[in-house]
Amino acid sequence: MKKINYFLVLFVALAFLTPLTTGYNAEAASNPIEIKSACFLPVTHSIGGVVPSYVTMINKACGGKITWKHLGGPEIFPGLQQFGAIKRGVLDASFLVTAYYFGEVPEAYCVYLSQISNDDEWNNGARALIDKLHQEKGIKVLGRWLSYMPFYIWVNKPVKSPKDLAGIKLRGGGVCYDPLFKALGATPVQIPYPDTYNGLERGIIDGFGWPMQGVSDAGWVEVTKYCIEHPFYEHNNGLILMNLDKWNSLPKDLQK
């Protein structure tokens, strides 16, 4: 029996495979997969403004095989409609917050309440569970895009103790704020984000809940006197969501 020269076999195999691999990379680069996304906030907002940086990093990491295009904020799709747009495939992805789709995935409320790090969420199965619940709705969770960003209560009346919040009207309207505000004796008032400034100016509301980041973007600090320095909801609820079919269509190497 003749001895097989394994090095020769390996050399021939590599010589055969290299053009195929090169061809695949060239084809992927010349025909990149396009992904279109939006955000619930405009890029001019200090929070929404971080999204282009994420997109740049994603495109760079994918080596030209993906062209991720960020279309903009609520001027493209209103924030409350973006989850549905992803489900229908009208939008490929969104930098969203779970407060905007509690009706679809009620369990997403727990994202606010997490007291552990992102790494722990990945390692202990918490992130996998959240992803599974979203996949049942046709959505893939890629991860958090807003992490440690605690909320504060901003008011126009002096508050020296929790009981001073009784009867104060705070911008609410949803699972995010209402349970907490009611527990403190405050009165949640549903006001859309764009109307918050006028609501504060006219006394329709006495305050609101919001992180430090972005509170000055819409001029709210101009019509607000105090910030209660007692943070709550230490983890923000921002998740990057993608249409599940779109995700499944991506090559495995890009999914990683």
Secondary structure as a PSIPRED ss2 file (coil, helix, strand):
# PSIPRED VFORMAT (PSIPRED V4.0)

   1 M C   1.000  0.000  0.000
   2 K C   1.000  0.000  0.000
   3 K C   1.000  0.000  0.000
   4 I C   1.000  0.000  0.000
   5 N C   1.000  0.000  0.000
   6 Y H   0.000  1.000  0.000
   7 F H   0.000  1.000  0.000
   8 L H   0.000  1.000  0.000
   9 V H   0.000  1.000  0.000
  10 L H   0.000  1.000  0.000
  11 F H   0.000  1.000  0.000
  12 V H   0.000  1.000  0.000
  13 A H   0.000  1.000  0.000
  14 L H   0.000  1.000  0.000
  15 A H   0.000  1.000  0.000
  16 F H   0.000  1.000  0.000
  17 L H   0.000  1.000  0.000
  18 T H   0.000  1.000  0.000
  19 P H   0.000  1.000  0.000
  20 L H   0.000  1.000  0.000
  21 T H   0.000  1.000  0.000
  22 T H   0.000  1.000  0.000
  23 G H   0.000  1.000  0.000
  24 Y H   0.000  1.000  0.000
  25 N H   0.000  1.000  0.000
  26 A H   0.000  1.000  0.000
  27 E H   0.000  1.000  0.000
  28 A H   0.000  1.000  0.000
  29 A H   0.000  1.000  0.000
  30 S H   0.000  1.000  0.000
  31 N C   1.000  0.000  0.000
  32 P C   1.000  0.000  0.000
  33 I E   0.000  0.000  1.000
  34 E E   0.000  0.000  1.000
  35 I E   0.000  0.000  1.000
  36 K E   0.000  0.000  1.000
  37 S E   0.000  0.000  1.000
  38 A E   0.000  0.000  1.000
  39 C E   0.000  0.000  1.000
  40 F C   1.000  0.000  0.000
  41 L C   1.000  0.000  0.000
  42 P C   1.000  0.000  0.000
  43 V C   1.000  0.000  0.000
  44 T C   1.000  0.000  0.000
  45 H C   1.000  0.000  0.000
  46 S C   1.000  0.000  0.000
  47 I C   1.000  0.000  0.000
  48 G H   0.000  1.000  0.000
  49 G H   0.000  1.000  0.000
  50 V H   0.000  1.000  0.000
  51 V H   0.000  1.000  0.000
  52 P H   0.000  1.000  0.000
  53 S H   0.000  1.000  0.000
  54 Y H   0.000  1.000  0.000
  55 V H   0.000  1.000  0.000
  56 T H   0.000  1.000  0.000
  57 M H   0.000  1.000  0.000
  58 I H   0.000  1.000  0.000
  59 N H   0.000  1.000  0.000
  60 K H   0.000  1.000  0.000
  61 A H   0.000  1.000  0.000
  62 C C   1.000  0.000  0.000
  63 G C   1.000  0.000  0.000
  64 G C   1.000  0.000  0.000
  65 K C   1.000  0.000  0.000
  66 I E   0.000  0.000  1.000
  67 T E   0.000  0.000  1.000
  68 W E   0.000  0.000  1.000
  69 K E   0.000  0.000  1.000
  70 H E   0.000  0.000  1.000
  71 L E   0.000  0.000  1.000
  72 G E   0.000  0.000  1.000
  73 G C   1.000  0.000  0.000
  74 P C   1.000  0.000  0.000
  75 E C   1.000  0.000  0.000
  76 I C   1.000  0.000  0.000
  77 F C   1.000  0.000  0.000
  78 P C   1.000  0.000  0.000
  79 G H   0.000  1.000  0.000
  80 L H   0.000  1.000  0.000
  81 Q H   0.000  1.000  0.000
  82 Q H   0.000  1.000  0.000
  83 F H   0.000  1.000  0.000
  84 G H   0.000  1.000  0.000
  85 A H   0.000  1.000  0.000
  86 I H   0.000  1.000  0.000
  87 K H   0.000  1.000  0.000
  88 R H   0.000  1.000  0.000
  89 G C   1.000  0.000  0.000
  90 V C   1.000  0.000  0.000
  91 L C   1.000  0.000  0.000
  92 D C   1.000  0.000  0.000
  93 A E   0.000  0.000  1.000
  94 S E   0.000  0.000  1.000
  95 F E   0.000  0.000  1.000
  96 L E   0.000  0.000  1.000
  97 V E   0.000  0.000  1.000
  98 T H   0.000  1.000  0.000
  99 A H   0.000  1.000  0.000
 100 Y H   0.000  1.000  0.000
 101 Y C   1.000  0.000  0.000
 102 F C   1.000  0.000  0.000
 103 G C   1.000  0.000  0.000
 104 E C   1.000  0.000  0.000
 105 V C   1.000  0.000  0.000
 106 P H   0.000  1.000  0.000
 107 E H   0.000  1.000  0.000
 108 A H   0.000  1.000  0.000
 109 Y H   0.000  1.000  0.000
 110 C H   0.000  1.000  0.000
 111 V H   0.000  1.000  0.000
 112 Y H   0.000  1.000  0.000
 113 L H   0.000  1.000  0.000
 114 S C   1.000  0.000  0.000
 115 Q C   1.000  0.000  0.000
 116 I C   1.000  0.000  0.000
 117 S C   1.000  0.000  0.000
 118 N H   0.000  1.000  0.000
 119 D H   0.000  1.000  0.000
 120 D H   0.000  1.000  0.000
 121 E H   0.000  1.000  0.000
 122 W H   0.000  1.000  0.000
 123 N H   0.000  1.000  0.000
 124 N C   1.000  0.000  0.000
 125 G C   1.000  0.000  0.000
 126 A H   0.000  1.000  0.000
 127 R H   0.000  1.000  0.000
 128 A H   0.000  1.000  0.000
 129 L H   0.000  1.000  0.000
 130 I H   0.000  1.000  0.000
 131 D H   0.000  1.000  0.000
 132 K H   0.000  1.000  0.000
 133 L H   0.000  1.000  0.000
 134 H H   0.000  1.000  0.000
 135 Q H   0.000  1.000  0.000
 136 E C   1.000  0.000  0.000
 137 K C   1.000  0.000  0.000
 138 G C   1.000  0.000  0.000
 139 I E   0.000  0.000  1.000
 140 K E   0.000  0.000  1.000
 141 V E   0.000  0.000  1.000
 142 L E   0.000  0.000  1.000
 143 G E   0.000  0.000  1.000
 144 R E   0.000  0.000  1.000
 145 W C   1.000  0.000  0.000
 146 L C   1.000  0.000  0.000
 147 S C   1.000  0.000  0.000
 148 Y E   0.000  0.000  1.000
 149 M C   1.000  0.000  0.000
 150 P C   1.000  0.000  0.000
 151 F E   0.000  0.000  1.000
 152 Y E   0.000  0.000  1.000
 153 I E   0.000  0.000  1.000
 154 W E   0.000  0.000  1.000
 155 V E   0.000  0.000  1.000
 156 N C   1.000  0.000  0.000
 157 K C   1.000  0.000  0.000
 158 P C   1.000  0.000  0.000
 159 V C   1.000  0.000  0.000
 160 K C   1.000  0.000  0.000
 161 S C   1.000  0.000  0.000
 162 P H   0.000  1.000  0.000
 163 K H   0.000  1.000  0.000
 164 D H   0.000  1.000  0.000
 165 L H   0.000  1.000  0.000
 166 A C   1.000  0.000  0.000
 167 G C   1.000  0.000  0.000
 168 I C   1.000  0.000  0.000
 169 K E   0.000  0.000  1.000
 170 L E   0.000  0.000  1.000
 171 R E   0.000  0.000  1.000
 172 G E   0.000  0.000  1.000
 173 G C   1.000  0.000  0.000
 174 G C   1.000  0.000  0.000
 175 V C   1.000  0.000  0.000
 176 C C   1.000  0.000  0.000
 177 Y C   1.000  0.000  0.000
 178 D H   0.000  1.000  0.000
 179 P H   0.000  1.000  0.000
 180 L H   0.000  1.000  0.000
 181 F H   0.000  1.000  0.000
 182 K H   0.000  1.000  0.000
 183 A H   0.000  1.000  0.000
 184 L C   1.000  0.000  0.000
 185 G C   1.000  0.000  0.000
 186 A C   1.000  0.000  0.000
 187 T E   0.000  0.000  1.000
 188 P E   0.000  0.000  1.000
 189 V E   0.000  0.000  1.000
 190 Q E   0.000  0.000  1.000
 191 I C   1.000  0.000  0.000
 192 P C   1.000  0.000  0.000
 193 Y H   0.000  1.000  0.000
 194 P H   0.000  1.000  0.000
 195 D H   0.000  1.000  0.000
 196 T H   0.000  1.000  0.000
 197 Y H   0.000  1.000  0.000
 198 N H   0.000  1.000  0.000
 199 G H   0.000  1.000  0.000
 200 L H   0.000  1.000  0.000
 201 E H   0.000  1.000  0.000
 202 R C   1.000  0.000  0.000
 203 G C   1.000  0.000  0.000
 204 I C   1.000  0.000  0.000
 205 I C   1.000  0.000  0.000
 206 D C   1.000  0.000  0.000
 207 G E   0.000  0.000  1.000
 208 F E   0.000  0.000  1.000
 209 G E   0.000  0.000  1.000
 210 W E   0.000  0.000  1.000
 211 P E   0.000  0.000  1.000
 212 M C   1.000  0.000  0.000
 213 Q C   1.000  0.000  0.000
 214 G C   1.000  0.000  0.000
 215 V C   1.000  0.000  0.000
 216 S C   1.000  0.000  0.000
 217 D C   1.000  0.000  0.000
 218 A C   1.000  0.000  0.000
 219 G C   1.000  0.000  0.000
 220 W H   0.000  1.000  0.000
 221 V H   0.000  1.000  0.000
 222 E H   0.000  1.000  0.000
 223 V H   0.000  1.000  0.000
 224 T C   1.000  0.000  0.000
 225 K C   1.000  0.000  0.000
 226 Y E   0.000  0.000  1.000
 227 C E   0.000  0.000  1.000
 228 I E   0.000  0.000  1.000
 229 E E   0.000  0.000  1.000
 230 H E   0.000  0.000  1.000
 231 P E   0.000  0.000  1.000
 232 F E   0.000  0.000  1.000
 233 Y C   1.000  0.000  0.000
 234 E C   1.000  0.000  0.000
 235 H E   0.000  0.000  1.000
 236 N C   1.000  0.000  0.000
 237 N C   1.000  0.000  0.000
 238 G E   0.000  0.000  1.000
 239 L E   0.000  0.000  1.000
 240 I E   0.000  0.000  1.000
 241 L E   0.000  0.000  1.000
 242 M E   0.000  0.000  1.000
 243 N E   0.000  0.000  1.000
 244 L H   0.000  1.000  0.000
 245 D H   0.000  1.000  0.000
 246 K H   0.000  1.000  0.000
 247 W H   0.000  1.000  0.000
 248 N H   0.000  1.000  0.000
 249 S H   0.000  1.000  0.000
 250 L C   1.000  0.000  0.000
 251 P C   1.000  0.000  0.000
 252 K H   0.000  1.000  0.000
 253 D H   0.000  1.000  0.000
 254 L H   0.000  1.000  0.000
 255 Q H   0.000  1.000  0.000
 256 K C   1.000  0.000  0.000
